[in-house]
């Protein structure tokens, strides 16, 4: 750990005395202007009044990130895309969310690295509180948390999947921004000069780094830091967006006891499938988990996520506005794709897109006129079919394709929920054993899946399409099953002949 931190920050000097490096080592302080002056004895702190966290404090180093152009751009990126057309209060931006993520990540760090929270199994992984390593890691964590969303496109997730080249998403764009000349200038003005690849690892996490093929490897401590920011179970990103989105939409389902949850978090060894000497570990590296007393708070977080996805993120009108926005951008953007160079990315915000939509909505000769008009005039497509209890994904897809063939691709749209991840984290039981949460929580073991799925049609065709789908439902589904069975038979025959 000490070698790892020295590689990040170079030679460390602290004015006037000694500083613990952990495990009894001491570093001589040298008088002068060093990065630790700013890191450990910063003369100034700043406060930001926040709707969720009341006040958020940041130091002079973090203030430099907030004042940078890539971060200031987030003032003009809506957190929930066009959801404000459904929930009028949902006008909040990625800017305040990112500040909130920094605040929560810092709180998680302070709790899980307390000496009384560290068991012998993980103590060697965690920097000693009060040491140089500890201070450096906390600073890197909070800076990465601030930057984790800088790569978001205009209107956030609404059009990301189809409007970037293959292999690109907002996380890769975040990595490019962290490595950009503009941000390198920011890092260079900081006394401790953070490594942009190090920040990218913490801001994106191991799975995303691997998926993007960025070639960056993780130490166990780096993976834990990333989990504090973007972890599926207890990441600061998830905690803040649920609380913030709930507040601004007026949907109370997203609220949960995050204070209790944070106070019961721990860095834990891998959970075991059973007690006893023969217990087998389900995961080899330490990870964030929760004490037994925090299980109910963790359940509340996962239930809040389920309800927010069902009621807000995949509200049918929100979904169809995303489709209209995507249609407009495909027509308006050069080659139908967002730019992936940093300068081009930073030049586009919701403001430019909104202005272009208003212009296109008024002029029938402009690219993207129809979808722009539908958004501006609220003449959006209407729901003509909602997934029935007996429907699976196959049935809804078959109905969608049939409606497109019957009424034209331009008149039919689809919107639905993605697959959710299962709750998977360790719990420190009262006897000190780390066990899987699903062995203790029937709530999470039976957590429902948000299965919203809708077919939309142009308003003037709404009644006709709705009636047709109702009459033809059984035939369409049966035909789709028969076609699938026929294709499977053909594939089987081909395999037999090939032998």
VEXLUMMI-159409 format. One record per residue (C-alpha): residue number from 1; x, y, z. Coordinates in steps of 0.5 Angstrom, whole numbers. Layout:
BEGIN
<rec num="NUM" x="X" y="Y" z="Z"/>
...
! end
This chain:
BEGIN
<rec num="1" x="0" y="0" z="0"/>
<rec num="2" x="5" y="5" z="2"/>
<rec num="3" x="9" y="4" z="-5"/>
<rec num="4" x="3" y="4" z="-9"/>
<rec num="5" x="1" y="11" z="-6"/>
<rec num="6" x="8" y="14" z="-7"/>
<rec num="7" x="8" y="12" z="-14"/>
<rec num="8" x="1" y="16" z="-15"/>
<rec num="9" x="4" y="22" z="-11"/>
<rec num="10" x="11" y="22" z="-12"/>
<rec num="11" x="16" y="24" z="-6"/>
<rec num="12" x="12" y="27" z="0"/>
<rec num="13" x="14" y="32" z="5"/>
<rec num="14" x="10" y="35" z="10"/>
<rec num="15" x="11" y="42" z="13"/>
<rec num="16" x="15" y="42" z="20"/>
<rec num="17" x="15" y="35" z="23"/>
<rec num="18" x="13" y="28" z="22"/>
<rec num="19" x="8" y="24" z="19"/>
<rec num="20" x="6" y="17" z="20"/>
<rec num="21" x="6" y="13" z="14"/>
<rec num="22" x="3" y="7" z="17"/>
<rec num="23" x="6" y="1" z="21"/>
<rec num="24" x="10" y="5" z="25"/>
<rec num="25" x="14" y="9" z="19"/>
<rec num="26" x="15" y="16" z="19"/>
<rec num="27" x="16" y="21" z="14"/>
<rec num="28" x="20" y="27" z="15"/>
<rec num="29" x="17" y="34" z="14"/>
<rec num="30" x="20" y="39" z="10"/>
<rec num="31" x="19" y="46" z="11"/>
<rec num="32" x="16" y="49" z="4"/>
<rec num="33" x="10" y="49" z="-1"/>
<rec num="34" x="8" y="42" z="-1"/>
<rec num="35" x="2" y="38" z="-4"/>
<rec num="36" x="1" y="36" z="3"/>
<rec num="37" x="0" y="43" z="5"/>
<rec num="38" x="-6" y="43" z="1"/>
<rec num="39" x="-8" y="36" z="2"/>
<rec num="40" x="-8" y="36" z="10"/>
<rec num="41" x="-7" y="43" z="12"/>
<rec num="42" x="-12" y="46" z="7"/>
<rec num="43" x="-13" y="54" z="10"/>
<rec num="44" x="-20" y="54" z="6"/>
<rec num="45" x="-26" y="50" z="6"/>
<rec num="46" x="-32" y="52" z="2"/>
<rec num="47" x="-39" y="50" z="3"/>
<rec num="48" x="-45" y="49" z="-2"/>
<rec num="49" x="-52" y="49" z="0"/>
<rec num="50" x="-55" y="43" z="-3"/>
<rec num="51" x="-63" y="40" z="-3"/>
<rec num="52" x="-61" y="33" z="-1"/>
<rec num="53" x="-55" y="34" z="4"/>
<rec num="54" x="-56" y="41" z="7"/>
<rec num="55" x="-49" y="43" z="6"/>
<rec num="56" x="-43" y="40" z="3"/>
<rec num="57" x="-36" y="42" z="4"/>
<rec num="58" x="-30" y="42" z="-1"/>
<rec num="59" x="-23" y="44" z="0"/>
<rec num="60" x="-19" y="48" z="-5"/>
<rec num="61" x="-17" y="42" z="-9"/>
<rec num="62" x="-24" y="40" z="-10"/>
<rec num="63" x="-26" y="47" z="-12"/>
<rec num="64" x="-21" y="47" z="-18"/>
<rec num="65" x="-25" y="41" z="-20"/>
<rec num="66" x="-32" y="44" z="-19"/>
<rec num="67" x="-29" y="50" z="-23"/>
<rec num="68" x="-27" y="47" z="-29"/>
<rec num="69" x="-30" y="47" z="-36"/>
<rec num="70" x="-32" y="40" z="-36"/>
<rec num="71" x="-35" y="40" z="-29"/>
<rec num="72" x="-39" y="46" z="-30"/>
<rec num="73" x="-42" y="43" z="-37"/>
<rec num="74" x="-46" y="39" z="-32"/>
<rec num="75" x="-50" y="45" z="-30"/>
<rec num="76" x="-53" y="44" z="-37"/>
<rec num="77" x="-55" y="37" z="-37"/>
<rec num="78" x="-61" y="34" z="-34"/>
<rec num="79" x="-61" y="29" z="-29"/>
<rec num="80" x="-67" y="25" z="-32"/>
<rec num="81" x="-67" y="28" z="-39"/>
<rec num="82" x="-74" y="30" z="-41"/>
<rec num="83" x="-78" y="27" z="-35"/>
<rec num="84" x="-79" y="34" z="-33"/>
<rec num="85" x="-85" y="34" z="-38"/>
<rec num="86" x="-88" y="28" z="-34"/>
<rec num="87" x="-86" y="31" z="-27"/>
<rec num="88" x="-85" y="38" z="-27"/>
<rec num="89" x="-80" y="39" z="-21"/>
<rec num="90" x="-75" y="34" z="-24"/>
<rec num="91" x="-71" y="40" z="-27"/>
<rec num="92" x="-65" y="38" z="-23"/>
<rec num="93" x="-58" y="37" z="-26"/>
<rec num="94" x="-52" y="32" z="-26"/>
<rec num="95" x="-48" y="38" z="-23"/>
<rec num="96" x="-51" y="38" z="-16"/>
<rec num="97" x="-52" y="30" z="-17"/>
<rec num="98" x="-44" y="30" z="-18"/>
<rec num="99" x="-43" y="34" z="-12"/>
<rec num="100" x="-48" y="30" z="-8"/>
<rec num="101" x="-44" y="23" z="-10"/>
<rec num="102" x="-37" y="26" z="-7"/>
<rec num="103" x="-41" y="28" z="-1"/>
<rec num="104" x="-43" y="21" z="0"/>
<rec num="105" x="-37" y="18" z="-2"/>
<rec num="106" x="-33" y="22" z="3"/>
<rec num="107" x="-38" y="20" z="9"/>
<rec num="108" x="-37" y="12" z="7"/>
<rec num="109" x="-30" y="13" z="7"/>
<rec num="110" x="-30" y="16" z="14"/>
<rec num="111" x="-34" y="10" z="16"/>
<rec num="112" x="-31" y="4" z="13"/>
<rec num="113" x="-24" y="6" z="15"/>
<rec num="114" x="-25" y="7" z="22"/>
<rec num="115" x="-21" y="3" z="26"/>
<rec num="116" x="-26" y="0" z="30"/>
<rec num="117" x="-30" y="-2" z="23"/>
<rec num="118" x="-23" y="-6" z="21"/>
<rec num="119" x="-23" y="-13" z="22"/>
<rec num="120" x="-16" y="-17" z="22"/>
<rec num="121" x="-18" y="-20" z="15"/>
<rec num="122" x="-18" y="-13" z="12"/>
<rec num="123" x="-14" y="-9" z="16"/>
<rec num="124" x="-8" y="-10" z="11"/>
<rec num="125" x="-12" y="-8" z="5"/>
<rec num="126" x="-14" y="-1" z="8"/>
<rec num="127" x="-9" y="5" z="10"/>
<rec num="128" x="-8" y="6" z="17"/>
<rec num="129" x="-12" y="12" z="19"/>
<rec num="130" x="-8" y="18" z="20"/>
<rec num="131" x="-3" y="16" z="15"/>
<rec num="132" x="-1" y="19" z="9"/>
<rec num="133" x="-4" y="14" z="5"/>
<rec num="134" x="-11" y="15" z="8"/>
<rec num="135" x="-11" y="22" z="7"/>
<rec num="136" x="-9" y="21" z="-1"/>
<rec num="137" x="-14" y="16" z="-2"/>
<rec num="138" x="-19" y="20" z="1"/>
<rec num="139" x="-18" y="26" z="-4"/>
<rec num="140" x="-17" y="21" z="-10"/>
<rec num="141" x="-24" y="18" z="-8"/>
<rec num="142" x="-27" y="25" z="-7"/>
<rec num="143" x="-24" y="28" z="-14"/>
<rec num="144" x="-26" y="21" z="-18"/>
<rec num="145" x="-33" y="22" z="-15"/>
<rec num="146" x="-34" y="29" z="-17"/>
<rec num="147" x="-32" y="27" z="-24"/>
<rec num="148" x="-36" y="20" z="-25"/>
<rec num="149" x="-41" y="23" z="-29"/>
<rec num="150" x="-37" y="28" z="-34"/>
<rec num="151" x="-38" y="24" z="-40"/>
<rec num="152" x="-45" y="24" z="-40"/>
<rec num="153" x="-49" y="26" z="-47"/>
<rec num="154" x="-54" y="32" z="-47"/>
<rec num="155" x="-60" y="29" z="-43"/>
<rec num="156" x="-56" y="24" z="-40"/>
<rec num="157" x="-58" y="17" z="-41"/>
<rec num="158" x="-64" y="18" z="-46"/>
<rec num="159" x="-60" y="17" z="-53"/>
<rec num="160" x="-54" y="14" z="-51"/>
<rec num="161" x="-55" y="7" z="-53"/>
<rec num="162" x="-56" y="8" z="-61"/>
<rec num="163" x="-52" y="15" z="-62"/>
<rec num="164" x="-45" y="13" z="-60"/>
<rec num="165" x="-40" y="9" z="-64"/>
<rec num="166" x="-39" y="2" z="-62"/>
<rec num="167" x="-35" y="1" z="-56"/>
<rec num="168" x="-37" y="8" z="-54"/>
<rec num="169" x="-41" y="10" z="-48"/>
<rec num="170" x="-41" y="16" z="-43"/>
<rec num="171" x="-36" y="12" z="-38"/>
<rec num="172" x="-31" y="12" z="-44"/>
<rec num="173" x="-32" y="19" z="-45"/>
<rec num="174" x="-31" y="20" z="-38"/>
<rec num="175" x="-24" y="17" z="-38"/>
<rec num="176" x="-23" y="21" z="-44"/>
<rec num="177" x="-24" y="27" z="-41"/>
<rec num="178" x="-20" y="25" z="-35"/>
<rec num="179" x="-14" y="24" z="-39"/>
<rec num="180" x="-15" y="30" z="-44"/>
<rec num="181" x="-11" y="36" z="-44"/>
<rec num="182" x="-16" y="41" z="-41"/>
<rec num="183" x="-16" y="36" z="-35"/>
<rec num="184" x="-9" y="35" z="-35"/>
<rec num="185" x="-8" y="42" z="-34"/>
<rec num="186" x="-13" y="42" z="-28"/>
<rec num="187" x="-9" y="36" z="-25"/>
<rec num="188" x="-2" y="40" z="-26"/>
<rec num="189" x="-4" y="46" z="-22"/>
<rec num="190" x="-6" y="41" z="-16"/>
<rec num="191" x="0" y="40" z="-11"/>
<rec num="192" x="-1" y="33" z="-11"/>
<rec num="193" x="-2" y="32" z="-19"/>
<rec num="194" x="-7" y="26" z="-19"/>
<rec num="195" x="-6" y="21" z="-24"/>
<rec num="196" x="-12" y="21" z="-29"/>
<rec num="197" x="-12" y="13" z="-30"/>
<rec num="198" x="-12" y="12" z="-23"/>
<rec num="199" x="-18" y="17" z="-22"/>
<rec num="200" x="-22" y="13" z="-28"/>
<rec num="201" x="-21" y="7" z="-25"/>
<rec num="202" x="-24" y="9" z="-18"/>
<rec num="203" x="-30" y="13" z="-22"/>
<rec num="204" x="-32" y="7" z="-27"/>
<rec num="205" x="-30" y="1" z="-23"/>
<rec num="206" x="-27" y="-6" z="-25"/>
<rec num="207" x="-33" y="-9" z="-29"/>
<rec num="208" x="-33" y="-2" z="-34"/>
<rec num="209" x="-26" y="-2" z="-35"/>
<rec num="210" x="-25" y="-9" z="-37"/>
<rec num="211" x="-31" y="-8" z="-41"/>
<rec num="212" x="-28" y="-2" z="-45"/>
<rec num="213" x="-22" y="-6" z="-46"/>
<rec num="214" x="-18" y="0" z="-43"/>
<rec num="215" x="-12" y="-5" z="-40"/>
<rec num="216" x="-12" y="-2" z="-33"/>
<rec num="217" x="-11" y="-7" z="-27"/>
<rec num="218" x="-14" y="-6" z="-20"/>
<rec num="219" x="-11" y="-7" z="-14"/>
<rec num="220" x="-16" y="-9" z="-8"/>
<rec num="221" x="-16" y="-3" z="-5"/>
<rec num="222" x="-17" y="1" z="-12"/>
<rec num="223" x="-23" y="-4" z="-13"/>
<rec num="224" x="-26" y="-2" z="-6"/>
<rec num="225" x="-25" y="5" z="-7"/>
<rec num="226" x="-29" y="4" z="-14"/>
<rec num="227" x="-34" y="1" z="-10"/>
<rec num="228" x="-35" y="7" z="-6"/>
<rec num="229" x="-37" y="11" z="-12"/>
<rec num="230" x="-41" y="6" z="-17"/>
<rec num="231" x="-42" y="0" z="-13"/>
<rec num="232" x="-48" y="-4" z="-15"/>
<rec num="233" x="-50" y="-5" z="-8"/>
<rec num="234" x="-48" y="1" z="-4"/>
<rec num="235" x="-45" y="6" z="-9"/>
<rec num="236" x="-45" y="13" z="-7"/>
<rec num="237" x="-48" y="14" z="-14"/>
<rec num="238" x="-54" y="10" z="-13"/>
<rec num="239" x="-55" y="13" z="-6"/>
<rec num="240" x="-55" y="20" z="-8"/>
<rec num="241" x="-59" y="19" z="-15"/>
<rec num="242" x="-65" y="15" z="-11"/>
<rec num="243" x="-65" y="21" z="-6"/>
<rec num="244" x="-65" y="27" z="-11"/>
<rec num="245" x="-69" y="24" z="-16"/>
<rec num="246" x="-74" y="22" z="-11"/>
<rec num="247" x="-74" y="29" z="-8"/>
<rec num="248" x="-75" y="33" z="-15"/>
<rec num="249" x="-80" y="28" z="-18"/>
<rec num="250" x="-84" y="28" z="-11"/>
<rec num="251" x="-84" y="21" z="-11"/>
<rec num="252" x="-83" y="19" z="-4"/>
<rec num="253" x="-82" y="11" z="-6"/>
<rec num="254" x="-74" y="13" z="-7"/>
<rec num="255" x="-73" y="15" z="0"/>
<rec num="256" x="-70" y="11" z="5"/>
<rec num="257" x="-65" y="11" z="11"/>
<rec num="258" x="-59" y="12" z="8"/>
<rec num="259" x="-56" y="15" z="15"/>
<rec num="260" x="-57" y="8" z="18"/>
<rec num="261" x="-54" y="5" z="12"/>
<rec num="262" x="-48" y="9" z="11"/>
<rec num="263" x="-46" y="8" z="19"/>
<rec num="264" x="-47" y="0" z="18"/>
<rec num="265" x="-42" y="-1" z="12"/>
<rec num="266" x="-36" y="-5" z="13"/>
<rec num="267" x="-30" y="-7" z="9"/>
<rec num="268" x="-31" y="-15" z="9"/>
<rec num="269" x="-28" y="-21" z="7"/>
<rec num="270" x="-31" y="-25" z="2"/>
<rec num="271" x="-38" y="-28" z="4"/>
<rec num="272" x="-38" y="-36" z="6"/>
<rec num="273" x="-44" y="-40" z="4"/>
<rec num="274" x="-44" y="-44" z="11"/>
<rec num="275" x="-41" y="-43" z="17"/>
<rec num="276" x="-35" y="-48" z="19"/>
<rec num="277" x="-28" y="-50" z="17"/>
<rec num="278" x="-30" y="-52" z="11"/>
<rec num="279" x="-34" y="-46" z="8"/>
<rec num="280" x="-32" y="-44" z="1"/>
<rec num="281" x="-32" y="-37" z="0"/>
<rec num="282" x="-36" y="-34" z="-6"/>
<rec num="283" x="-31" y="-28" z="-8"/>
<rec num="284" x="-24" y="-28" z="-7"/>
<rec num="285" x="-23" y="-20" z="-5"/>
<rec num="286" x="-26" y="-16" z="0"/>
<rec num="287" x="-32" y="-12" z="-1"/>
<rec num="288" x="-37" y="-7" z="2"/>
<rec num="289" x="-42" y="-10" z="6"/>
<rec num="290" x="-46" y="-9" z="12"/>
<rec num="291" x="-47" y="-10" z="19"/>
<rec num="292" x="-53" y="-15" z="21"/>
<rec num="293" x="-56" y="-8" z="24"/>
<rec num="294" x="-56" y="-5" z="17"/>
<rec num="295" x="-60" y="-10" z="13"/>
<rec num="296" x="-66" y="-7" z="14"/>
<rec num="297" x="-63" y="0" z="11"/>
<rec num="298" x="-60" y="-4" z="5"/>
<rec num="299" x="-67" y="-8" z="4"/>
<rec num="300" x="-70" y="-1" z="4"/>
<rec num="301" x="-65" y="2" z="-1"/>
<rec num="302" x="-66" y="-4" z="-6"/>
<rec num="303" x="-74" y="-3" z="-5"/>
<rec num="304" x="-73" y="4" z="-7"/>
<rec num="305" x="-69" y="3" z="-13"/>
<rec num="306" x="-75" y="-2" z="-15"/>
<rec num="307" x="-80" y="3" z="-14"/>
<rec num="308" x="-76" y="9" z="-18"/>
<rec num="309" x="-75" y="4" z="-24"/>
<rec num="310" x="-82" y="2" z="-24"/>
<rec num="311" x="-85" y="9" z="-23"/>
<rec num="312" x="-80" y="14" z="-25"/>
<rec num="313" x="-75" y="12" z="-30"/>
<rec num="314" x="-79" y="7" z="-34"/>
<rec num="315" x="-86" y="11" z="-33"/>
<rec num="316" x="-89" y="10" z="-40"/>
<rec num="317" x="-89" y="18" z="-42"/>
<rec num="318" x="-82" y="19" z="-40"/>
<rec num="319" x="-80" y="13" z="-45"/>
<rec num="320" x="-84" y="15" z="-51"/>
<rec num="321" x="-81" y="22" z="-50"/>
<rec num="322" x="-74" y="19" z="-50"/>
<rec num="323" x="-76" y="15" z="-57"/>
<rec num="324" x="-78" y="22" z="-60"/>
<rec num="325" x="-71" y="25" z="-57"/>
<rec num="326" x="-67" y="20" z="-60"/>
<rec num="327" x="-71" y="20" z="-67"/>
<rec num="328" x="-69" y="28" z="-67"/>
<rec num="329" x="-62" y="27" z="-65"/>
<rec num="330" x="-61" y="22" z="-71"/>
<rec num="331" x="-64" y="27" z="-76"/>
<rec num="332" x="-60" y="33" z="-73"/>
<rec num="333" x="-53" y="30" z="-71"/>
<rec num="334" x="-48" y="30" z="-76"/>
<rec num="335" x="-48" y="22" z="-79"/>
<rec num="336" x="-53" y="21" z="-73"/>
<rec num="337" x="-48" y="20" z="-68"/>
<rec num="338" x="-45" y="25" z="-62"/>
<rec num="339" x="-38" y="27" z="-63"/>
<rec num="340" x="-33" y="23" z="-59"/>
<rec num="341" x="-27" y="28" z="-59"/>
<rec num="342" x="-27" y="32" z="-52"/>
<rec num="343" x="-28" y="38" z="-55"/>
<rec num="344" x="-34" y="36" z="-59"/>
<rec num="345" x="-37" y="33" z="-53"/>
<rec num="346" x="-36" y="39" z="-48"/>
<rec num="347" x="-39" y="44" z="-54"/>
<rec num="348" x="-46" y="40" z="-53"/>
<rec num="349" x="-51" y="41" z="-47"/>
<rec num="350" x="-58" y="40" z="-46"/>
<rec num="351" x="-59" y="48" z="-48"/>
<rec num="352" x="-56" y="47" z="-55"/>
<rec num="353" x="-61" y="41" z="-56"/>
<rec num="354" x="-67" y="44" z="-54"/>
<rec num="355" x="-65" y="50" z="-58"/>
<rec num="356" x="-65" y="46" z="-64"/>
<rec num="357" x="-71" y="42" z="-63"/>
<rec num="358" x="-75" y="49" z="-62"/>
<rec num="359" x="-72" y="51" z="-69"/>
<rec num="360" x="-74" y="44" z="-72"/>
<rec num="361" x="-81" y="44" z="-69"/>
<rec num="362" x="-83" y="51" z="-72"/>
<rec num="363" x="-80" y="49" z="-79"/>
<rec num="364" x="-82" y="43" z="-83"/>
<rec num="365" x="-77" y="43" z="-87"/>
<rec num="366" x="-71" y="42" z="-82"/>
<rec num="367" x="-68" y="35" z="-80"/>
<rec num="368" x="-72" y="32" z="-74"/>
<rec num="369" x="-78" y="36" z="-75"/>
<rec num="370" x="-83" y="31" z="-73"/>
<rec num="371" x="-80" y="28" z="-67"/>
<rec num="372" x="-78" y="36" z="-65"/>
<rec num="373" x="-85" y="38" z="-66"/>
<rec num="374" x="-88" y="32" z="-62"/>
<rec num="375" x="-84" y="34" z="-56"/>
<rec num="376" x="-85" y="41" z="-56"/>
<rec num="377" x="-92" y="41" z="-57"/>
<rec num="378" x="-93" y="35" z="-53"/>
<rec num="379" x="-96" y="31" z="-58"/>
<rec num="380" x="-93" y="25" z="-56"/>
<rec num="381" x="-94" y="17" z="-58"/>
<rec num="382" x="-99" y="14" z="-54"/>
<rec num="383" x="-99" y="7" z="-50"/>
<rec num="384" x="-103" y="2" z="-54"/>
<rec num="385" x="-101" y="-4" z="-51"/>
<rec num="386" x="-98" y="-5" z="-44"/>
<rec num="387" x="-95" y="-12" z="-42"/>
<rec num="388" x="-100" y="-17" z="-39"/>
<rec num="389" x="-98" y="-21" z="-33"/>
<rec num="390" x="-98" y="-27" z="-37"/>
<rec num="391" x="-93" y="-24" z="-42"/>
<rec num="392" x="-86" y="-25" z="-43"/>
<rec num="393" x="-81" y="-21" z="-47"/>
<rec num="394" x="-82" y="-26" z="-53"/>
<rec num="395" x="-89" y="-24" z="-53"/>
<rec num="396" x="-89" y="-17" z="-53"/>
<rec num="397" x="-83" y="-16" z="-58"/>
<rec num="398" x="-87" y="-21" z="-63"/>
<rec num="399" x="-93" y="-16" z="-62"/>
<rec num="400" x="-89" y="-10" z="-63"/>
<rec num="401" x="-86" y="-13" z="-69"/>
<rec num="402" x="-93" y="-15" z="-72"/>
<rec num="403" x="-95" y="-8" z="-71"/>
<rec num="404" x="-89" y="-4" z="-74"/>
<rec num="405" x="-91" y="-9" z="-80"/>
<rec num="406" x="-98" y="-7" z="-80"/>
<rec num="407" x="-98" y="0" z="-79"/>
<rec num="408" x="-91" y="2" z="-81"/>
<rec num="409" x="-84" y="3" z="-77"/>
<rec num="410" x="-85" y="11" z="-77"/>
<rec num="411" x="-92" y="10" z="-73"/>
<rec num="412" x="-90" y="5" z="-68"/>
<rec num="413" x="-85" y="5" z="-62"/>
<rec num="414" x="-83" y="1" z="-56"/>
<rec num="415" x="-81" y="2" z="-49"/>
<rec num="416" x="-79" y="-3" z="-43"/>
<rec num="417" x="-75" y="-4" z="-37"/>
<rec num="418" x="-68" y="-7" z="-37"/>
<rec num="419" x="-66" y="-13" z="-33"/>
<rec num="420" x="-64" y="-11" z="-26"/>
<rec num="421" x="-58" y="-14" z="-22"/>
<rec num="422" x="-59" y="-18" z="-16"/>
<rec num="423" x="-57" y="-16" z="-9"/>
<rec num="424" x="-51" y="-19" z="-8"/>
<rec num="425" x="-47" y="-17" z="-2"/>
<rec num="426" x="-44" y="-20" z="5"/>
<rec num="427" x="-47" y="-19" z="12"/>
<rec num="428" x="-43" y="-19" z="18"/>
<rec num="429" x="-47" y="-23" z="23"/>
<rec num="430" x="-47" y="-22" z="30"/>
<rec num="431" x="-42" y="-28" z="31"/>
<rec num="432" x="-37" y="-24" z="26"/>
<rec num="433" x="-38" y="-29" z="20"/>
<rec num="434" x="-39" y="-26" z="14"/>
<rec num="435" x="-45" y="-29" z="10"/>
<rec num="436" x="-49" y="-28" z="4"/>
<rec num="437" x="-55" y="-23" z="5"/>
<rec num="438" x="-60" y="-27" z="1"/>
<rec num="439" x="-59" y="-32" z="7"/>
<rec num="440" x="-61" y="-27" z="12"/>
<rec num="441" x="-66" y="-23" z="8"/>
<rec num="442" x="-73" y="-26" z="5"/>
<rec num="443" x="-74" y="-19" z="2"/>
<rec num="444" x="-68" y="-19" z="-2"/>
<rec num="445" x="-69" y="-26" z="-4"/>
<rec num="446" x="-76" y="-25" z="-7"/>
<rec num="447" x="-75" y="-18" z="-10"/>
<rec num="448" x="-79" y="-17" z="-15"/>
<rec num="449" x="-77" y="-15" z="-22"/>
<rec num="450" x="-79" y="-8" z="-26"/>
<rec num="451" x="-83" y="-11" z="-32"/>
<rec num="452" x="-86" y="-5" z="-35"/>
<rec num="453" x="-86" y="-6" z="-43"/>
<rec num="454" x="-90" y="-2" z="-47"/>
<rec num="455" x="-92" y="-1" z="-55"/>
<rec num="456" x="-94" y="6" z="-57"/>
<rec num="457" x="-97" y="9" z="-63"/>
<rec num="458" x="-98" y="16" z="-67"/>
<rec num="459" x="-104" y="19" z="-63"/>
<rec num="460" x="-108" y="19" z="-70"/>
<rec num="461" x="-107" y="11" z="-70"/>
<rec num="462" x="-108" y="10" z="-63"/>
<rec num="463" x="-115" y="7" z="-63"/>
<rec num="464" x="-114" y="3" z="-69"/>
<rec num="465" x="-108" y="0" z="-67"/>
<rec num="466" x="-110" y="-1" z="-60"/>
<rec num="467" x="-116" y="-5" z="-62"/>
<rec num="468" x="-112" y="-9" z="-68"/>
<rec num="469" x="-107" y="-11" z="-62"/>
<rec num="470" x="-113" y="-14" z="-58"/>
<rec num="471" x="-116" y="-18" z="-63"/>
<rec num="472" x="-110" y="-20" z="-66"/>
<rec num="473" x="-106" y="-22" z="-60"/>
<rec num="474" x="-107" y="-29" z="-59"/>
<rec num="475" x="-106" y="-30" z="-67"/>
<rec num="476" x="-99" y="-26" z="-67"/>
<rec num="477" x="-96" y="-29" z="-61"/>
<rec num="478" x="-98" y="-36" z="-64"/>
<rec num="479" x="-95" y="-35" z="-70"/>
<rec num="480" x="-89" y="-32" z="-67"/>
<rec num="481" x="-88" y="-39" z="-63"/>
<rec num="482" x="-89" y="-43" z="-69"/>
<rec num="483" x="-84" y="-39" z="-73"/>
<rec num="484" x="-79" y="-40" z="-67"/>
<rec num="485" x="-80" y="-47" z="-67"/>
<rec num="486" x="-79" y="-48" z="-75"/>
<rec num="487" x="-73" y="-44" z="-74"/>
<rec num="488" x="-70" y="-49" z="-69"/>
<rec num="489" x="-72" y="-55" z="-73"/>
<rec num="490" x="-68" y="-52" z="-79"/>
<rec num="491" x="-62" y="-51" z="-74"/>
<rec num="492" x="-62" y="-58" z="-72"/>
<rec num="493" x="-63" y="-61" z="-79"/>
<rec num="494" x="-57" y="-57" z="-81"/>
<rec num="495" x="-53" y="-59" z="-75"/>
<rec num="496" x="-55" y="-67" z="-76"/>
<rec num="497" x="-53" y="-66" z="-84"/>
<rec num="498" x="-46" y="-63" z="-82"/>
<rec num="499" x="-44" y="-69" z="-78"/>
! end
